[in-house]
Amino acid sequence: MVIAFACLVAVAVFGSLIFLRPSDLPVQAPPSPFQHLDERKAAIYENLRDLQFEYRVGKLSDSDYQQTKLDLQRELAGVMAEIDRVRTELPADLQSVPAAKPKAAAAFLCPSCGATFQQSLKFCGECGKPMKARA
C-alpha cells in the first residue's frame, strides 16, 4: 500500500515536470543558416594547418601531403560554394551575417625578428629570443 502510494506520487511529480518544463525554458534565438557551414570551414582550415605542420616535421611524404591537401582544398571549395548558395537563397533581411570584429593592432614587437603579437610574451614565439613591449 505504501509502495503503491509512493509510485503514484512519483508518477505525478514526473508527469508535472514533463508538462511544466517547456514553459520554463527561455526562448532561443533562431539558428544561423551559416553556423554549421562556418564550423565546417573552420575545421577544414584547422586540418590544413595541422597537415602543414605534420609535413614540415617530416611525418608525411610529399605525395601524401599533396594528395591530402588537395582533398581538403576541394572540400573547402564545396563548403564555400554551399555558403554562397545558401546566401543567395535567403531573403534579403536574413542575408546579413554579423561581421567579424576587427582585430586590435598588435601591441608587442620582437626586437630580434620583428614578429608582432597581440599579448605580452616573455619570449618570441617565432625566434625564441626575449621580448619587449612596443612603446
C-alpha positions as CSV (number, residue, x, y, z in Angstrom):
1,M,0.0,0.0,0.0
2,V,2.8,2.4,0.9
3,I,4.8,1.4,-2.2
4,A,1.7,2.0,-4.4
5,F,1.2,5.4,-2.9
6,A,4.9,6.3,-3.4
7,C,4.8,5.2,-7.0
8,L,1.6,7.3,-7.6
9,V,3.3,10.4,-6.1
10,A,6.5,9.8,-8.2
11,V,4.4,9.5,-11.4
12,A,2.5,12.7,-10.5
13,V,5.8,14.6,-9.8
14,F,7.5,13.4,-13.0
15,G,4.3,14.0,-15.0
16,S,4.0,17.6,-13.8
17,L,7.7,18.1,-14.6
18,I,7.2,17.0,-18.1
19,F,4.2,19.3,-18.7
20,L,5.7,22.3,-16.8
21,R,9.2,22.2,-18.2
22,P,8.7,23.7,-21.7
23,S,7.2,26.8,-20.3
24,D,10.2,27.3,-18.1
25,L,12.7,27.2,-21.0
26,P,13.8,30.6,-22.3
27,V,13.0,31.4,-25.9
28,Q,16.0,30.5,-28.1
29,A,17.2,32.7,-31.0
30,P,16.7,31.0,-34.4
31,P,19.9,29.2,-35.5
32,S,22.0,30.8,-38.2
33,P,21.8,29.1,-41.5
34,F,25.5,29.5,-41.8
35,Q,26.5,28.2,-38.4
36,H,27.2,24.6,-39.4
37,L,28.9,25.7,-42.6
38,D,31.2,28.2,-40.7
39,E,32.1,25.5,-38.2
40,R,32.9,23.1,-41.0
41,K,35.0,25.7,-42.8
42,A,36.9,26.4,-39.5
43,A,37.6,22.7,-39.0
44,I,39.0,22.4,-42.6
45,Y,41.3,25.4,-42.1
46,E,42.5,23.8,-38.8
47,N,43.1,20.5,-40.6
48,L,45.1,22.3,-43.3
49,R,47.2,23.9,-40.6
50,D,47.8,20.6,-38.9
51,L,48.6,19.0,-42.2
52,Q,51.2,21.6,-43.0
53,F,52.8,21.2,-39.5
54,E,53.0,17.4,-39.9
55,Y,54.5,17.8,-43.3
56,R,57.1,20.3,-42.0
57,V,58.2,18.0,-39.2
58,G,58.6,15.1,-41.6
59,K,55.6,12.9,-40.7
60,L,54.2,12.9,-44.2
61,S,55.7,12.2,-47.6
62,D,55.4,14.8,-50.4
63,S,52.8,12.7,-52.3
64,D,50.7,12.1,-49.2
65,Y,50.9,15.8,-48.3
66,Q,49.9,17.0,-51.7
67,Q,47.0,14.5,-52.0
68,T,45.6,15.2,-48.6
69,K,46.0,19.0,-49.1
70,L,44.2,18.7,-52.4
71,D,41.3,16.7,-50.8
72,L,40.9,19.3,-48.1
73,Q,41.0,22.2,-50.6
74,R,38.3,20.5,-52.6
75,E,36.2,20.0,-49.5
76,L,36.7,23.7,-48.5
77,A,35.7,24.8,-52.0
78,G,32.5,22.7,-51.7
79,V,31.7,24.3,-48.3
80,M,32.4,27.8,-49.7
81,A,30.1,27.1,-52.7
82,E,27.4,25.9,-50.3
83,I,27.7,29.1,-48.2
84,D,27.3,31.2,-51.4
85,R,24.3,29.1,-52.5
86,V,22.6,29.5,-49.1
87,R,23.3,33.2,-49.1
88,T,21.7,33.7,-52.5
89,E,18.6,31.7,-51.5
90,L,17.9,33.6,-48.3
91,P,15.6,36.6,-48.2
92,A,17.5,40.0,-48.2
93,D,16.8,40.7,-44.5
94,L,18.4,37.4,-43.4
95,Q,21.5,37.6,-45.7
96,S,23.4,39.9,-43.4
97,V,25.8,37.8,-41.4
98,P,27.3,39.5,-38.4
99,A,30.7,40.9,-39.4
100,A,33.7,39.7,-37.6
101,K,35.1,42.1,-35.1
102,P,38.3,43.7,-36.4
103,K,41.4,42.6,-34.5
104,A,43.2,45.1,-32.4
105,A,46.6,46.2,-33.7
106,A,49.5,44.1,-32.4
107,A,50.9,45.8,-29.4
108,F,54.1,43.7,-28.9
109,L,57.0,43.5,-31.3
110,C,60.0,41.2,-31.2
111,P,63.2,43.3,-31.3
112,S,65.1,40.5,-33.0
113,C,62.9,39.2,-35.8
114,G,60.1,41.8,-36.0
115,A,57.2,39.4,-35.3
116,T,54.2,41.0,-33.7
117,F,51.9,39.6,-31.1
118,Q,48.5,40.5,-29.5
119,Q,49.7,39.8,-26.0
120,S,52.8,40.4,-23.9
121,L,55.2,37.4,-24.1
122,K,58.5,36.8,-22.3
123,F,60.0,35.2,-25.3
124,C,59.2,35.5,-29.0
125,G,57.0,32.7,-30.4
126,E,58.9,32.9,-33.7
127,C,62.6,33.1,-32.8
128,G,62.6,32.4,-29.1
129,K,64.5,35.5,-28.0
130,P,63.4,37.8,-25.1
131,M,60.6,40.2,-26.0
132,K,60.0,43.8,-25.0
133,A,56.7,45.7,-25.2
134,R,56.3,48.2,-28.0
135,A,56.5,51.8,-26.7
